[in-house]
């Protein structure tokens, strides 16, 4: 009489575990697991992006309007340009007069997204552009750093990432101040470029 046992095979007078019979089951299990894992990866994930949160404390006079909210934080790196000129209020005296900024603008990942230049203008790589006018200023907490500012802005370019911005804070400034010496009658017309960094907080209407 012949007996059959699931999962076992006969070798002479002995019964041994039939490992070959288990192989298809293990393979099927692994394939099922991999398919489920791939499906989970491919399924759309809910968006996790949140509006940026201001982590800097500013004087009350630099706060935006109650009807505005923070839209983006734009780090900048570049120079503040000055020119040696005769002072208008003191004959025979000379000073470094501010001319314009010249900086690249970046997103939170460090990718270049635009530029900042005379006007002052902030121009995105998508063609949108805004023009600012200083409303308030305050001394920077850091020594030898250009002031913090609050500026009102208006769109002067095409529709894009900057076009709806209504005000800007310039904060977290480092460097950028005018030279302390070197401006004289002989140096009139000479320009100096001072390195600076800053964060520009862009606000839009709620």
MARDRENLO-987834 format. One record per atom (N, C-alpha, C): atom name; y negated, x, z. Coordinates in Angstrom, 3 decimals. Layout:
<sites>
SITE:CA:Y:X:Z
...
</sites>
This chain:
<sites>
SITE:N:1.195:0.856:0.000
SITE:CA:0.000:0.000:0.000
SITE:C:-1.238:0.886:0.000
SITE:N:-2.262:0.475:-0.777
SITE:CA:-3.479:1.276:-0.889
SITE:C:-4.630:0.569:-0.190
SITE:N:-5.336:1.333:0.647
SITE:CA:-6.489:0.784:1.370
SITE:C:-7.774:1.372:0.820
SITE:N:-8.806:0.573:0.810
SITE:CA:-10.128:1.058:0.341
SITE:C:-11.158:0.826:1.450
SITE:N:-11.887:1.869:1.780
SITE:CA:-12.920:1.772:2.814
SITE:C:-14.271:2.081:2.196
SITE:N:-15.253:1.168:2.329
SITE:CA:-16.588:1.412:1.744
SITE:C:-17.179:2.685:2.299
SITE:N:-17.687:3.540:1.407
SITE:CA:-18.361:4.761:1.835
SITE:C:-17.421:5.908:2.096
SITE:N:-16.080:5.725:1.956
SITE:CA:-15.110:6.800:2.190
SITE:C:-14.256:6.981:0.951
SITE:N:-13.776:8.230:0.781
SITE:CA:-12.847:8.498:-0.313
SITE:C:-11.677:9.317:0.232
SITE:N:-10.522:9.144:-0.401
SITE:CA:-9.304:9.773:0.122
SITE:C:-9.094:11.134:-0.501
SITE:N:-8.804:12.118:0.329
SITE:CA:-8.442:13.461:-0.115
SITE:C:-7.096:13.784:0.531
SITE:N:-6.025:13.623:-0.234
SITE:CA:-4.700:13.852:0.339
SITE:C:-4.429:12.861:1.436
SITE:N:-4.165:13.368:2.626
SITE:CA:-3.864:12.505:3.766
SITE:C:-5.094:12.174:4.586
SITE:N:-6.261:12.618:4.127
SITE:CA:-7.482:12.444:4.921
SITE:C:-8.495:11.575:4.193
SITE:N:-9.366:10.937:4.978
SITE:CA:-10.480:10.154:4.419
SITE:C:-11.779:10.902:4.695
SITE:N:-12.565:11.119:3.669
SITE:CA:-13.840:11.820:3.815
SITE:C:-14.984:10.906:3.395
SITE:N:-16.146:11.192:3.973
SITE:CA:-17.322:10.393:3.628
SITE:C:-17.697:10.624:2.182
SITE:N:-17.882:9.556:1.475
SITE:CA:-18.226:9.638:0.047
SITE:C:-19.738:9.770:-0.088
SITE:N:-20.239:11.013:-0.116
SITE:CA:-21.689:11.237:-0.209
SITE:C:-22.225:10.836:-1.553
SITE:N:-21.417:10.865:-2.581
SITE:CA:-21.882:10.495:-3.917
SITE:C:-22.241:9.027:-3.972
SITE:N:-21.517:8.198:-3.201
SITE:CA:-21.808:6.766:-3.241
SITE:C:-23.141:6.449:-2.607
SITE:N:-23.635:7.363:-1.716
SITE:CA:-24.912:7.128:-1.049
SITE:C:-26.099:7.546:-1.902
SITE:N:-25.857:8.435:-2.863
SITE:CA:-26.954:8.989:-3.662
SITE:C:-27.769:7.920:-4.373
SITE:N:-27.154:6.965:-5.061
SITE:CA:-27.974:5.923:-5.733
SITE:C:-28.825:5.135:-4.753
SITE:N:-28.271:4.893:-3.524
SITE:CA:-29.047:4.127:-2.549
SITE:C:-30.269:4.902:-2.086
SITE:N:-30.076:6.235:-1.841
SITE:CA:-31.203:7.067:-1.392
SITE:C:-32.251:7.154:-2.482
SITE:N:-31.791:7.347:-3.722
SITE:CA:-32.721:7.449:-4.857
SITE:C:-33.516:6.162:-5.018
SITE:N:-32.845:5.034:-4.896
SITE:CA:-33.527:3.743:-5.033
SITE:C:-34.577:3.565:-3.943
SITE:N:-34.226:4.013:-2.720
SITE:CA:-35.184:3.896:-1.611
SITE:C:-36.427:4.739:-1.870
SITE:N:-36.191:5.986:-2.326
SITE:CA:-37.327:6.865:-2.596
SITE:C:-38.206:6.321:-3.705
SITE:N:-37.606:5.794:-4.761
SITE:CA:-38.386:5.223:-5.866
SITE:C:-39.220:4.044:-5.386
SITE:N:-38.627:3.202:-4.540
SITE:CA:-39.365:2.053:-4.007
SITE:C:-40.558:2.505:-3.177
SITE:N:-40.339:3.554:-2.363
SITE:CA:-41.416:4.088:-1.508
SITE:C:-42.547:4.660:-2.352
SITE:N:-42.195:5.423:-3.389
SITE:CA:-43.217:6.042:-4.239
SITE:C:-44.020:5.002:-4.996
SITE:N:-43.351:3.973:-5.493
SITE:CA:-44.054:2.916:-6.223
SITE:C:-45.040:2.211:-5.299
SITE:N:-44.623:1.947:-4.056
SITE:CA:-45.520:1.283:-3.099
SITE:C:-46.716:2.157:-2.772
SITE:N:-46.462:3.472:-2.621
SITE:CA:-47.560:4.393:-2.297
SITE:C:-48.562:4.469:-3.435
SITE:N:-48.062:4.546:-4.665
SITE:CA:-48.956:4.616:-5.830
SITE:C:-49.769:3.338:-5.972
SITE:N:-49.129:2.204:-5.693
SITE:CA:-49.840:0.932:-5.796
SITE:C:-50.983:0.872:-4.794
SITE:N:-50.731:1.423:-3.601
SITE:CA:-51.781:1.422:-2.579
SITE:C:-52.941:2.298:-2.996
SITE:N:-52.628:3.448:-3.648
SITE:CA:-53.693:4.348:-4.094
SITE:C:-54.503:3.731:-5.221
SITE:N:-53.816:2.990:-6.089
SITE:CA:-54.497:2.445:-7.262
SITE:C:-55.306:1.201:-6.949
SITE:N:-54.953:0.505:-5.865
SITE:CA:-55.666:-0.729:-5.553
SITE:C:-57.096:-0.427:-5.171
SITE:N:-58.038:-1.262:-5.589
SITE:CA:-59.451:-1.013:-5.291
SITE:C:-59.722:-1.049:-3.800
SITE:N:-60.531:-0.095:-3.343
SITE:CA:-60.888:-0.021:-1.933
SITE:C:-62.249:-0.674:-1.707
SITE:N:-62.470:-1.279:-0.578
SITE:CA:-63.772:-1.901:-0.308
SITE:C:-64.851:-0.829:-0.240
SITE:N:-66.067:-1.112:-0.706
SITE:CA:-67.140:-0.130:-0.671
SITE:C:-67.482:0.269:0.767
SITE:N:-67.741:1.590:0.948
SITE:CA:-68.037:2.087:2.286
SITE:C:-69.467:2.598:2.401
SITE:N:-70.194:2.630:1.274
SITE:CA:-71.553:3.158:1.328
SITE:C:-72.450:2.234:2.137
SITE:N:-73.279:2.835:2.958
SITE:CA:-74.209:2.100:3.791
SITE:C:-75.617:2.622:3.529
SITE:N:-76.631:1.803:3.766
SITE:CA:-78.002:2.296:3.626
SITE:C:-78.217:3.494:4.531
SITE:N:-79.006:4.485:4.089
SITE:CA:-79.237:5.663:4.928
SITE:C:-79.958:5.287:6.211
SITE:N:-79.726:6.061:7.234
SITE:CA:-80.361:5.836:8.526
SITE:C:-81.277:6.997:8.849
SITE:N:-82.501:6.692:9.219
SITE:CA:-83.458:7.740:9.575
SITE:C:-83.052:8.372:10.896
SITE:N:-82.933:9.707:10.879
SITE:CA:-82.561:10.439:12.080
SITE:C:-83.742:11.245:12.624
SITE:N:-84.935:10.974:12.121
SITE:CA:-86.105:11.735:12.540
SITE:C:-87.100:10.803:13.226
SITE:N:-87.740:11.300:14.274
SITE:CA:-88.753:10.516:14.984
SITE:C:-90.124:10.955:14.484
SITE:N:-90.924:9.995:14.088
SITE:CA:-92.248:10.300:13.558
SITE:C:-93.315:9.615:14.400
SITE:N:-94.538:10.119:14.377
SITE:CA:-95.644:9.419:15.067
SITE:C:-95.817:8.024:14.478
SITE:N:-96.337:7.119:15.282
SITE:CA:-96.511:5.740:14.826
SITE:C:-97.313:5.647:13.533
SITE:N:-98.302:6.520:13.386
SITE:CA:-99.143:6.433:12.197
SITE:C:-98.413:6.812:10.907
SITE:N:-97.253:7.438:11.039
SITE:CA:-96.475:7.804:9.851
SITE:C:-95.354:6.809:9.551
SITE:N:-95.264:5.752:10.343
SITE:CA:-94.208:4.770:10.108
SITE:C:-94.557:3.870:8.926
SITE:N:-93.544:3.488:8.122
SITE:CA:-93.808:2.603:6.976
SITE:C:-94.113:1.192:7.433
SITE:N:-94.462:0.331:6.490
SITE:CA:-94.769:-1.056:6.803
SITE:C:-93.557:-1.810:7.323
SITE:N:-93.819:-2.876:8.064
SITE:CA:-92.730:-3.680:8.627
SITE:C:-91.883:-4.337:7.551
SITE:N:-92.442:-4.487:6.356
SITE:CA:-91.714:-5.123:5.259
SITE:C:-90.974:-4.117:4.392
SITE:N:-90.894:-2.849:4.846
SITE:CA:-90.219:-1.811:4.070
SITE:C:-88.980:-1.304:4.809
SITE:N:-88.007:-0.852:4.048
SITE:CA:-86.790:-0.284:4.629
SITE:C:-86.425:0.998:3.889
SITE:N:-85.718:1.870:4.590
SITE:CA:-85.343:3.163:4.028
SITE:C:-84.317:2.973:2.918
SITE:N:-84.618:3.515:1.739
SITE:CA:-83.731:3.377:0.589
SITE:C:-82.929:4.643:0.325
SITE:N:-83.547:5.804:0.482
SITE:CA:-82.840:7.060:0.263
SITE:C:-83.571:8.220:0.925
SITE:N:-82.811:9.260:1.227
SITE:CA:-83.358:10.498:1.780
SITE:C:-83.181:11.579:0.720
SITE:N:-84.290:12.188:0.327
SITE:CA:-84.283:13.139:-0.792
SITE:C:-84.748:14.510:-0.312
SITE:N:-83.831:15.451:-0.099
SITE:CA:-84.235:16.812:0.254
SITE:C:-84.921:17.501:-0.925
SITE:N:-85.868:18.377:-0.616
SITE:CA:-86.591:19.118:-1.655
SITE:C:-86.640:20.596:-1.298
SITE:N:-86.618:21.421:-2.333
SITE:CA:-86.737:22.867:-2.158
SITE:C:-87.583:23.420:-3.285
SITE:N:-88.650:24.146:-2.932
SITE:CA:-89.522:24.686:-3.970
SITE:C:-90.660:25.485:-3.387
SITE:N:-91.851:25.312:-3.953
SITE:CA:-93.024:26.059:-3.501
SITE:C:-94.228:25.136:-3.406
SITE:N:-95.175:25.547:-2.562
SITE:CA:-96.503:24.957:-2.509
SITE:C:-97.435:26.003:-3.145
SITE:N:-98.235:25.560:-4.102
SITE:CA:-99.068:26.490:-4.861
SITE:C:-100.512:26.431:-4.361
SITE:N:-101.085:27.599:-4.129
SITE:CA:-102.474:27.717:-3.663
SITE:C:-103.251:28.637:-4.611
SITE:N:-104.576:28.447:-4.626
SITE:CA:-105.440:29.302:-5.442
SITE:C:-106.611:29.794:-4.591
SITE:N:-106.967:31.059:-4.748
SITE:CA:-108.111:31.623:-4.022
SITE:C:-109.398:31.128:-4.680
SITE:N:-110.245:30.462:-3.877
SITE:CA:-111.495:29.895:-4.395
SITE:C:-112.631:30.131:-3.399
SITE:N:-113.848:30.067:-3.927
SITE:CA:-115.036:30.160:-3.053
SITE:C:-115.152:28.860:-2.272
SITE:N:-115.473:28.975:-0.998
SITE:CA:-115.643:27.778:-0.179
SITE:C:-116.911:27.047:-0.585
SITE:N:-116.834:25.729:-0.640
SITE:CA:-117.986:24.922:-1.032
SITE:C:-118.967:24.736:0.129
SITE:N:-118.452:24.841:1.343
SITE:CA:-119.308:24.574:2.502
SITE:C:-119.885:25.846:3.134
SITE:N:-119.438:26.998:2.677
SITE:CA:-119.940:28.258:3.235
SITE:C:-120.116:29.289:2.119
SITE:N:-121.361:29.627:1.831
SITE:CA:-121.647:30.595:0.769
SITE:C:-121.117:31.972:1.161
SITE:N:-120.465:32.605:0.204
SITE:CA:-119.937:33.944:0.451
SITE:C:-118.585:33.972:1.134
SITE:N:-118.009:32.794:1.429
SITE:CA:-116.685:32.721:2.053
SITE:C:-115.664:32.217:1.037
SITE:N:-114.420:32.601:1.248
SITE:CA:-113.358:32.250:0.294
SITE:C:-112.138:31.714:1.053
SITE:N:-111.352:30.917:0.370
SITE:CA:-110.195:30.303:1.025
SITE:C:-109.089:30.029:0.011
SITE:N:-107.882:29.895:0.536
SITE:CA:-106.749:29.479:-0.292
SITE:C:-106.754:27.955:-0.364
SITE:N:-106.999:27.413:-1.539
SITE:CA:-107.049:25.959:-1.731
SITE:C:-105.725:25.465:-2.320
SITE:N:-105.273:24.336:-1.790
SITE:CA:-104.018:23.764:-2.285
SITE:C:-104.188:23.282:-3.723
SITE:N:-103.194:23.573:-4.562
SITE:CA:-103.223:23.159:-5.971
SITE:C:-102.189:22.071:-6.245
SITE:N:-100.915:22.366:-5.958
SITE:CA:-99.853:21.410:-6.284
SITE:C:-98.520:21.868:-5.701
SITE:N:-97.600:20.921:-5.547
SITE:CA:-96.226:21.293:-5.191
SITE:C:-95.424:21.544:-6.466
SITE:N:-94.336:22.235:-6.310
SITE:CA:-93.401:22.438:-7.428
SITE:C:-92.023:22.605:-6.805
SITE:N:-91.199:21.544:-6.885
SITE:CA:-89.917:21.573:-6.170
SITE:C:-88.867:20.759:-6.906
SITE:N:-87.618:21.105:-6.634
SITE:CA:-86.483:20.321:-7.116
SITE:C:-86.085:19.330:-6.032
SITE:N:-85.591:18.173:-6.456
SITE:CA:-85.144:17.117:-5.546
SITE:C:-83.626:16.989:-5.634
SITE:N:-82.995:16.704:-4.496
SITE:CA:-81.542:16.669:-4.433
SITE:C:-81.049:15.396:-3.742
SITE:N:-79.783:15.057:-4.013
SITE:CA:-79.186:13.947:-3.274
SITE:C:-78.450:14.505:-2.064
SITE:N:-77.755:13.625:-1.339
SITE:CA:-77.098:14.042:-0.098
SITE:C:-75.975:15.043:-0.339
SITE:N:-75.434:15.079:-1.573
SITE:CA:-74.352:16.012:-1.899
SITE:C:-74.858:17.340:-2.446
SITE:N:-76.189:17.457:-2.571
SITE:CA:-76.744:18.704:-3.079
SITE:C:-76.905:18.751:-4.588
SITE:N:-76.693:17.621:-5.258
SITE:CA:-76.884:17.562:-6.707
SITE:C:-78.362:17.349:-7.032
SITE:N:-78.864:18.058:-8.027
SITE:CA:-80.262:17.900:-8.411
SITE:C:-80.470:16.543:-9.066
SITE:N:-81.454:15.780:-8.566
SITE:CA:-81.681:14.437:-9.096
SITE:C:-83.098:14.252:-9.642
SITE:N:-83.933:15.291:-9.544
SITE:CA:-85.301:15.132:-10.053
SITE:C:-86.182:16.301:-9.669
SITE:N:-87.496:16.085:-9.818
SITE:CA:-88.456:17.142:-9.492
SITE:C:-89.725:16.537:-8.904
SITE:N:-90.439:17.379:-8.182
SITE:CA:-91.681:16.996:-7.500
SITE:C:-92.765:17.947:-7.985
SITE:N:-93.907:17.379:-8.415
SITE:CA:-94.942:18.232:-9.000
SITE:C:-96.314:17.591:-8.832
SITE:N:-97.310:18.219:-9.434
SITE:CA:-98.712:17.814:-9.253
SITE:C:-98.898:16.320:-9.461
SITE:N:-99.788:15.765:-8.680
SITE:CA:-100.098:14.335:-8.745
SITE:C:-100.465:13.759:-7.383
SITE:N:-99.564:13.766:-6.403
SITE:CA:-98.180:14.258:-6.506
SITE:C:-97.246:13.229:-7.153
SITE:N:-96.336:13.743:-7.978
SITE:CA:-95.334:12.907:-8.627
SITE:C:-93.946:13.269:-8.113
SITE:N:-93.083:12.255:-8.089
SITE:CA:-91.648:12.455:-7.873
SITE:C:-90.978:11.824:-9.087
SITE:N:-90.279:12.622:-9.861
SITE:CA:-89.686:12.137:-11.106
SITE:C:-88.184:12.327:-11.075
SITE:N:-87.453:11.241:-11.330
SITE:CA:-85.997:11.278:-11.353
SITE:C:-85.497:11.744:-12.714
SITE:N:-84.279:12.249:-12.738
SITE:CA:-83.663:12.654:-14.000
SITE:C:-83.374:11.446:-14.890
SITE:N:-83.420:10.217:-14.314
SITE:CA:-83.196:9.023:-15.144
SITE:C:-84.481:8.513:-15.802
SITE:N:-85.606:9.219:-15.586
SITE:CA:-86.859:8.845:-16.234
SITE:C:-87.818:8.064:-15.372
SITE:N:-87.341:7.531:-14.254
SITE:CA:-88.251:6.811:-13.359
SITE:C:-89.148:7.815:-12.648
SITE:N:-90.379:7.385:-12.350
SITE:CA:-91.372:8.310:-11.807
SITE:C:-92.357:7.538:-10.945
SITE:N:-92.764:8.147:-9.814
SITE:CA:-93.744:7.513:-8.933
SITE:C:-94.871:8.485:-8.620
SITE:N:-96.039:7.908:-8.370
SITE:CA:-97.235:8.674:-8.026
SITE:C:-97.626:8.317:-6.599
SITE:N:-97.940:9.333:-5.786
SITE:CA:-98.250:9.097:-4.387
SITE:C:-99.698:9.356:-4.033
SITE:N:-100.153:8.700:-2.960
SITE:CA:-101.484:8.924:-2.395
SITE:C:-101.336:9.001:-0.882
SITE:N:-101.871:10.056:-0.276
SITE:CA:-101.704:10.265:1.161
SITE:C:-102.446:9.196:1.958
SITE:N:-101.727:8.570:2.903
SITE:CA:-102.327:7.585:3.799
SITE:C:-102.586:8.185:5.178
SITE:N:-101.602:8.942:5.678
SITE:CA:-101.715:9.542:7.006
SITE:C:-101.025:10.896:7.000
SITE:N:-101.425:11.747:7.944
SITE:CA:-100.777:13.044:8.107
SITE:C:-100.695:13.398:9.581
SITE:N:-99.740:14.272:9.914
SITE:CA:-99.563:14.733:11.297
SITE:C:-99.041:16.156:11.257
SITE:N:-99.452:16.956:12.238
SITE:CA:-98.978:18.336:12.297
SITE:C:-97.454:18.363:12.398
SITE:N:-96.855:19.326:11.715
SITE:CA:-95.396:19.486:11.783
SITE:C:-95.002:20.046:13.148
SITE:N:-93.865:19.619:13.695
SITE:CA:-93.397:20.182:14.971
SITE:C:-93.103:21.677:14.866
SITE:N:-92.613:22.115:13.684
SITE:CA:-92.292:23.534:13.496
SITE:C:-93.559:24.333:13.218
SITE:N:-93.584:25.547:13.733
SITE:CA:-94.738:26.425:13.492
SITE:C:-94.751:26.881:12.033
SITE:N:-95.967:27.094:11.522
SITE:CA:-96.135:27.590:10.149
SITE:C:-95.424:26.710:9.128
SITE:N:-95.553:25.402:9.277
SITE:CA:-94.980:24.450:8.324
SITE:C:-96.056:23.459:7.905
SITE:N:-96.002:23.035:6.652
SITE:CA:-96.973:22.073:6.151
SITE:C:-96.835:20.742:6.890
SITE:N:-97.906:19.947:6.938
SITE:CA:-97.900:18.706:7.736
SITE:C:-96.876:17.686:7.246
SITE:N:-96.519:16.788:8.153
SITE:CA:-95.752:15.610:7.782
SITE:C:-96.732:14.573:7.242
SITE:N:-96.264:13.780:6.278
SITE:CA:-97.164:12.835:5.602
SITE:C:-96.542:11.450:5.479
SITE:N:-97.410:10.468:5.323
SITE:CA:-97.032:9.138:4.863
SITE:C:-97.860:8.871:3.622
SITE:N:-97.187:8.539:2.521
SITE:CA:-97.870:8.300:1.251
SITE:C:-97.521:6.914:0.716
SITE:N:-98.508:6.261:0.124
SITE:CA:-98.265:5.032:-0.632
SITE:C:-97.932:5.449:-2.060
SITE:N:-97.019:4.740:-2.690
SITE:CA:-96.610:5.115:-4.047
SITE:C:-96.634:3.918:-4.993
SITE:N:-96.687:4.251:-6.276
SITE:CA:-96.567:3.236:-7.324
SITE:C:-95.783:3.820:-8.486
SITE:N:-95.087:2.949:-9.183
SITE:CA:-94.285:3.387:-10.317
SITE:C:-95.177:3.685:-11.520
SITE:N:-94.948:4.845:-12.131
SITE:CA:-95.704:5.225:-13.333
SITE:C:-94.747:5.684:-14.440
SITE:N:-93.497:5.293:-14.317
SITE:CA:-92.493:5.667:-15.309
SITE:C:-91.619:4.479:-15.658
SITE:N:-90.465:4.758:-16.210
SITE:CA:-89.547:3.699:-16.604
SITE:C:-88.774:3.180:-15.391
SITE:N:-88.026:2.115:-15.593
SITE:CA:-87.197:1.566:-14.526
SITE:C:-86.078:2.546:-14.196
SITE:N:-85.797:2.682:-12.913
SITE:CA:-84.739:3.594:-12.515
SITE:C:-84.652:3.725:-11.008
SITE:N:-84.023:4.791:-10.546
SITE:CA:-83.735:4.954:-9.121
SITE:C:-84.984:5.111:-8.264
SITE:N:-86.110:5.578:-8.847
SITE:CA:-87.339:5.767:-8.064
SITE:C:-88.358:4.643:-8.258
SITE:N:-88.158:3.780:-9.226
SITE:CA:-89.221:2.865:-9.649
SITE:C:-89.616:1.826:-8.603
SITE:N:-88.730:1.491:-7.680
SITE:CA:-89.042:0.461:-6.681
SITE:C:-89.548:1.053:-5.356
SITE:N:-89.706:2.359:-5.302
SITE:CA:-90.176:3.006:-4.071
SITE:C:-91.642:2.648:-3.840
SITE:N:-91.972:2.217:-2.615
SITE:CA:-93.336:1.787:-2.296
SITE:C:-94.059:2.730:-1.337
SITE:N:-93.302:3.536:-0.600
SITE:CA:-93.931:4.539:0.251
SITE:C:-92.961:5.675:0.525
SITE:N:-93.526:6.822:0.917
SITE:CA:-92.721:8.027:1.164
SITE:C:-93.196:8.702:2.440
SITE:N:-92.255:9.148:3.234
SITE:CA:-92.551:10.049:4.345
SITE:C:-92.140:11.468:3.937
SITE:N:-93.005:12.445:4.195
SITE:CA:-92.600:13.847:4.061
SITE:C:-92.374:14.371:5.475
SITE:N:-91.133:14.725:5.793
SITE:CA:-90.782:15.156:7.148
SITE:C:-89.892:16.394:7.086
SITE:N:-89.577:16.923:8.260
SITE:CA:-88.684:18.089:8.371
SITE:C:-89.148:19.262:7.512
SITE:N:-90.445:19.470:7.478
SITE:CA:-90.998:20.537:6.641
SITE:C:-90.762:21.918:7.264
SITE:N:-90.492:22.868:6.387
SITE:CA:-90.331:24.272:6.777
SITE:C:-91.115:25.116:5.784
SITE:N:-92.036:25.944:6.283
SITE:CA:-92.818:26.812:5.406
SITE:C:-93.847:26.041:4.605
SITE:N:-94.290:26.670:3.516
SITE:CA:-95.216:26.016:2.597
SITE:C:-96.684:26.161:2.912
SITE:N:-97.026:26.838:4.014
SITE:CA:-98.447:26.953:4.376
SITE:C:-99.131:28.015:3.517
SITE:N:-100.463:27.919:3.455
SITE:CA:-101.249:28.865:2.657
SITE:C:-101.187:30.272:3.269
SITE:N:-101.327:31.307:2.440
SITE:CA:-101.386:32.671:2.990
SITE:C:-102.524:32.793:3.992
SITE:N:-102.351:33.657:4.968
SITE:CA:-103.369:33.820:6.002
SITE:C:-104.427:34.858:5.616
SITE:N:-104.194:35.619:4.587
SITE:CA:-105.140:36.666:4.178
SITE:C:-105.015:36.885:2.671
SITE:N:-105.878:37.768:2.154
SITE:CA:-105.768:38.144:0.751
SITE:C:-106.695:37.413:-0.189
SITE:N:-107.471:36.454:0.328
SITE:CA:-108.396:35.722:-0.533
SITE:C:-109.804:36.282:-0.339
SITE:N:-110.363:36.818:-1.411
SITE:CA:-111.701:37.422:-1.376
SITE:C:-112.355:37.207:-2.724
SITE:N:-113.589:37.679:-2.846
SITE:CA:-114.291:37.524:-4.119
SITE:C:-113.509:38.159:-5.252
SITE:N:-112.889:39.292:-4.962
SITE:CA:-112.114:39.984:-5.997
SITE:C:-110.849:39.236:-6.380
SITE:N:-110.384:38.353:-5.506
SITE:CA:-109.128:37.652:-5.755
SITE:C:-109.322:36.215:-6.233
SITE:N:-110.566:35.811:-6.461
SITE:CA:-110.832:34.439:-6.897
SITE:C:-110.034:34.132:-8.173
SITE:N:-109.364:32.998:-8.163
SITE:CA:-108.532:32.604:-9.305
SITE:C:-107.079:33.011:-9.170
SITE:N:-106.789:33.872:-8.206
SITE:CA:-105.403:34.293:-7.969
SITE:C:-104.619:33.157:-7.331
SITE:N:-103.379:32.989:-7.743
SITE:CA:-102.536:31.928:-7.173
SITE:C:-101.425:32.529:-6.318
SITE:N:-101.080:31.803:-5.287
SITE:CA:-99.977:32.184:-4.398
SITE:C:-98.979:31.034:-4.350
SITE:N:-97.693:31.385:-4.343
SITE:CA:-96.623:30.389:-4.301
SITE:C:-95.835:30.601:-3.005
SITE:N:-95.893:29.610:-2.135
SITE:CA:-95.258:29.722:-0.818
SITE:C:-94.022:28.839:-0.760
SITE:N:-92.885:29.438:-0.431
SITE:CA:-91.626:28.692:-0.365
SITE:C:-91.672:27.627:0.727
SITE:N:-91.059:26.495:0.436
SITE:CA:-90.961:25.425:1.444
SITE:C:-89.739:24.562:1.187
SITE:N:-89.319:23.868:2.240
SITE:CA:-88.327:22.802:2.120
SITE:C:-88.843:21.599:2.901
SITE:N:-88.376:20.430:2.521
SITE:CA:-88.776:19.192:3.208
SITE:C:-87.797:18.092:2.855
SITE:N:-87.834:17.033:3.653
SITE:CA:-87.095:15.819:3.324
SITE:C:-88.107:14.738:2.986
SITE:N:-87.866:14.052:1.874
SITE:CA:-88.707:12.924:1.495
SITE:C:-87.908:11.642:1.723
SITE:N:-88.449:10.783:2.595
SITE:CA:-87.814:9.504:2.890
SITE:C:-88.464:8.447:2.004
SITE:N:-87.667:7.881:1.120
SITE:CA:-88.144:6.870:0.173
SITE:C:-87.923:5.472:0.744
SITE:N:-88.983:4.671:0.771
SITE:CA:-88.907:3.306:1.283
SITE:C:-89.179:2.304:0.163
SITE:N:-88.512:1.165:0.243
SITE:CA:-88.729:0.076:-0.701
SITE:C:-88.989:-1.211:0.067
SITE:N:-89.526:-2.202:-0.627
SITE:CA:-89.756:-3.505:0.005
SITE:C:-88.438:-4.193:0.307
SITE:N:-88.340:-4.778:1.501
SITE:CA:-87.093:-5.452:1.897
SITE:C:-86.823:-6.664:1.015
</sites>
